[in-house]
Amino acid sequence: MRIHWLQHVPFEGLGSIEPWVVNKGYSLECTRLYAGEKPPCPDDYDWLIVMGGPMNIYQEAEYRWLIEEKLCIKRAIKSGKKVLGICLGAQLIADALQARVFSTERREIGWFKVNLLKYADIYHVFSEFSLNFPAFHWHGDAFGIPEGAQRVAESDACANQAFVYGKSVVALQFHLETTAESAAALIKNCGEDLLQDGDYVQTPEQILSESSRFDELNNLMSQLLDNMDAVKI
């Protein structure tokens, strides 16, 4: 299995996804878009992972590489590759499928429950998940559900937390890959987001207070990756 991932800023990496890939013995390549590297062609990988970042999908004038990245994601989906998008990555997938991505009235940052819709267990990627589980969030934008996709999760602050498109495309607004180290990096580099008042914005102390949360979160990430890995395309 050849896995390729798209990185938007140096302080947001794969988190717990990387050790999962290493343990599987799969190959792993990265395009550092912020450094001017060019996205790959679909023939160069089997699975594309699109990670998060502080920019918005509609800031093409400021981040010119978004134009090429969007084309890369469209080609991956059209070619039938496995595609996983997380946070900004999920919004980019939604955009590639012609769904609206928009700024929300309130940010959702910290630990908040995600609710799987009752029919979500029919989708293999969410098998063995409970209908309610805590996830890590850091976003101020949200996506609509593309035509032909199935909405599978929501939270109190955000109606669309995940969708599945076809057999092999998964978009997650929430984070399961976050580790204590990557959460600390977000706080260091995007701490101004935490200065906003709101019922769904936690403090750095609340975010980092329970280290065991990250282990539980990363176990869910591994489960979802296992489930996506098992999908035959």
C-alpha positions as CSV (number, residue, x, y, z in Angstrom):
1,M,0.0,0.0,0.0
2,R,1.4,3.4,-1.1
3,I,0.1,6.2,1.1
4,H,0.7,9.8,0.2
5,W,-0.3,12.8,2.4
6,L,-0.6,16.5,1.9
7,Q,0.8,18.8,4.5
8,H,-0.3,22.5,4.7
9,V,1.8,23.8,7.6
10,P,5.0,22.4,9.2
11,F,3.3,22.2,12.7
12,E,0.5,20.0,11.6
13,G,1.7,16.5,10.9
14,L,0.1,13.0,10.7
15,G,-0.1,12.6,14.5
16,S,-1.0,9.0,15.3
17,I,-1.5,8.1,11.7
18,E,2.2,7.9,11.1
19,P,2.9,5.0,13.5
20,W,-0.1,3.1,12.2
21,V,1.4,3.3,8.7
22,V,4.9,2.3,9.9
23,N,3.4,-0.7,11.8
24,K,1.6,-1.8,8.7
25,G,4.8,-1.7,6.7
26,Y,3.3,0.6,4.1
27,S,5.2,3.2,2.1
28,L,4.7,6.8,3.1
29,E,5.4,9.9,1.0
30,C,4.5,13.6,1.7
31,T,3.9,16.7,-0.3
32,R,4.8,19.8,1.7
33,L,2.5,22.3,-0.1
34,Y,3.7,25.2,2.1
35,A,7.2,24.7,0.8
36,G,6.2,24.8,-2.9
37,E,6.2,21.0,-3.5
38,K,3.9,19.7,-6.2
39,P,1.1,17.3,-5.5
40,P,1.4,13.8,-6.9
41,C,-0.4,12.1,-9.8
42,P,-2.9,9.4,-8.9
43,D,-0.6,6.7,-10.4
44,D,1.9,7.5,-7.6
45,Y,-0.2,6.3,-4.7
46,D,-3.0,4.1,-3.5
47,W,-4.3,6.2,-0.7
48,L,-4.3,10.0,-0.3
49,I,-4.6,11.6,3.1
50,V,-5.3,15.3,3.3
51,M,-4.5,16.9,6.7
52,G,-5.5,20.1,8.5
53,G,-4.3,23.6,8.5
54,P,-5.2,27.1,9.7
55,M,-6.0,28.5,6.3
56,N,-9.4,28.4,4.6
57,I,-10.1,26.6,1.3
58,Y,-11.2,29.8,-0.3
59,Q,-7.9,31.7,0.3
60,E,-6.5,30.8,-3.1
61,A,-5.1,34.4,-3.6
62,E,-2.9,34.0,-0.5
63,Y,-2.2,30.3,-0.8
64,R,-1.8,29.7,-4.5
65,W,-1.0,26.0,-4.1
66,L,-4.6,25.4,-3.1
67,I,-5.5,25.5,-6.8
68,E,-3.2,22.5,-7.6
69,E,-4.2,20.7,-4.4
70,K,-7.9,20.9,-5.3
71,L,-7.1,19.4,-8.7
72,C,-5.1,16.7,-7.0
73,I,-8.0,15.7,-4.8
74,K,-10.5,15.7,-7.7
75,R,-8.2,13.4,-9.6
76,A,-7.8,11.1,-6.7
77,I,-11.5,10.8,-6.2
78,K,-12.2,10.3,-9.9
79,S,-9.4,7.6,-10.1
80,G,-11.1,5.6,-7.3
81,K,-8.3,6.0,-4.8
82,K,-8.8,5.8,-1.1
83,V,-9.1,9.4,0.2
84,L,-9.2,10.5,3.8
85,G,-9.6,14.2,4.7
86,I,-9.3,15.6,8.2
87,C,-10.6,19.1,9.2
88,L,-9.3,21.4,6.4
89,G,-8.7,18.2,4.4
90,A,-12.4,17.3,4.8
91,Q,-13.4,20.7,3.6
92,L,-11.2,20.4,0.6
93,I,-12.9,17.0,-0.3
94,A,-16.3,18.7,0.1
95,D,-15.2,21.5,-2.2
96,A,-13.8,19.0,-4.7
97,L,-17.3,17.4,-4.8
98,Q,-18.9,20.8,-5.3
99,A,-20.3,21.2,-1.8
100,R,-20.3,24.5,0.0
101,V,-17.6,25.3,2.6
102,F,-18.4,28.3,4.8
103,S,-17.4,30.2,7.9
104,T,-19.4,29.2,11.0
105,E,-20.9,31.5,13.6
106,R,-18.8,29.9,16.3
107,R,-15.5,28.1,16.6
108,E,-15.3,24.6,17.9
109,I,-12.0,24.0,19.7
110,G,-11.3,21.4,22.3
111,W,-12.9,18.1,23.4
112,F,-16.5,17.7,22.4
113,K,-18.7,14.7,21.7
114,V,-19.4,13.5,18.1
115,N,-22.6,11.6,17.5
116,L,-22.8,9.1,14.8
117,L,-26.2,8.9,13.1
118,K,-27.9,5.7,13.8
119,Y,-27.5,4.4,10.2
120,A,-23.8,5.1,10.3
121,D,-22.9,1.6,11.4
122,I,-23.8,0.3,8.0
123,Y,-20.7,2.0,6.7
124,H,-17.7,-0.2,7.3
125,V,-15.3,2.6,8.1
126,F,-17.3,3.3,11.3
127,S,-17.8,-0.3,12.4
128,E,-17.1,-0.9,16.1
129,F,-17.5,2.8,16.9
130,S,-20.0,3.8,19.6
131,L,-22.7,6.1,18.6
132,N,-21.3,8.8,20.8
133,F,-17.6,9.4,21.4
134,P,-15.3,12.3,22.4
135,A,-13.2,13.8,19.7
136,F,-10.8,16.7,19.4
137,H,-11.9,19.7,17.3
138,W,-10.2,22.9,16.0
139,H,-12.2,24.6,13.3
140,G,-14.1,27.8,12.4
141,D,-15.3,26.6,9.0
142,A,-17.7,23.8,8.1
143,F,-18.8,21.9,5.0
144,G,-22.0,21.0,3.3
145,I,-22.7,17.5,2.3
146,P,-21.9,16.8,-1.4
147,E,-24.5,15.3,-3.7
148,G,-24.2,11.6,-3.6
149,A,-22.4,11.5,-0.2
150,Q,-23.9,10.4,3.1
151,R,-23.7,12.5,6.2
152,V,-22.8,10.2,9.1
153,A,-21.9,12.4,12.1
154,E,-22.8,15.6,13.9
155,S,-22.0,17.5,17.1
156,D,-23.8,20.1,19.2
157,A,-21.8,22.9,17.6
158,C,-21.5,21.6,14.0
159,A,-24.2,19.7,12.1
160,N,-21.9,18.1,9.6
161,Q,-19.0,16.3,11.2
162,A,-18.4,13.6,8.7
163,F,-19.5,12.1,5.4
164,V,-18.7,9.1,3.2
165,Y,-18.6,9.3,-0.5
166,G,-18.7,6.0,-2.4
167,K,-16.7,3.1,-0.9
168,S,-13.4,4.8,-0.3
169,V,-13.7,8.6,0.4
170,V,-14.1,9.7,4.0
171,A,-14.2,13.3,5.3
172,L,-13.9,14.0,9.0
173,Q,-14.3,17.5,10.4
174,F,-13.0,16.3,13.8
175,H,-9.6,15.0,14.7
176,L,-8.8,11.5,15.9
177,E,-5.1,11.6,15.0
178,T,-4.2,14.4,17.5
179,T,-1.6,13.5,20.1
180,A,-0.6,15.6,23.2
181,E,2.4,16.8,21.3
182,S,0.4,17.9,18.2
183,A,-2.2,19.6,20.4
184,A,0.5,21.5,22.1
185,A,1.9,22.6,18.7
186,L,-1.5,23.9,17.7
187,I,-1.8,25.8,20.9
188,K,1.6,27.3,20.3
189,N,1.0,28.3,16.7
190,C,-2.7,29.0,16.7
191,G,-3.3,30.1,20.2
192,E,-5.0,33.3,19.1
193,D,-8.0,31.2,18.2
194,L,-8.5,30.4,21.9
195,L,-8.9,34.0,22.8
196,Q,-12.4,34.1,21.4
197,D,-15.2,33.7,23.8
198,G,-17.7,30.9,23.2
199,D,-19.3,27.8,24.7
200,Y,-17.2,25.6,22.4
201,V,-13.8,27.1,22.8
202,Q,-11.7,25.5,25.6
203,T,-8.6,26.8,27.3
204,P,-5.1,25.2,26.8
205,E,-5.4,23.7,30.3
206,Q,-8.7,22.0,29.4
207,I,-7.3,20.7,26.2
208,L,-4.1,19.2,27.7
209,S,-5.4,18.2,31.2
210,E,-6.0,14.5,30.6
211,S,-3.3,12.7,28.7
212,S,-5.4,9.5,28.6
213,R,-7.9,11.2,26.2
214,F,-5.3,11.2,23.5
215,D,-4.7,7.4,23.8
216,E,-8.4,6.7,23.5
217,L,-8.6,9.1,20.6
218,N,-5.7,7.5,18.7
219,N,-7.2,4.1,19.2
220,L,-10.3,5.3,17.3
221,M,-8.0,6.6,14.6
222,S,-6.4,3.2,14.2
223,Q,-9.8,1.5,14.1
224,L,-11.0,3.8,11.3
225,L,-7.7,3.4,9.4
226,D,-8.0,-0.4,9.8
227,N,-11.6,-0.2,8.4
228,M,-10.5,1.9,5.5
229,D,-7.6,-0.4,4.8
230,A,-10.0,-3.3,4.5
231,V,-12.1,-1.7,1.9
232,K,-11.5,-3.3,-1.5
233,I,-11.4,-0.9,-4.5
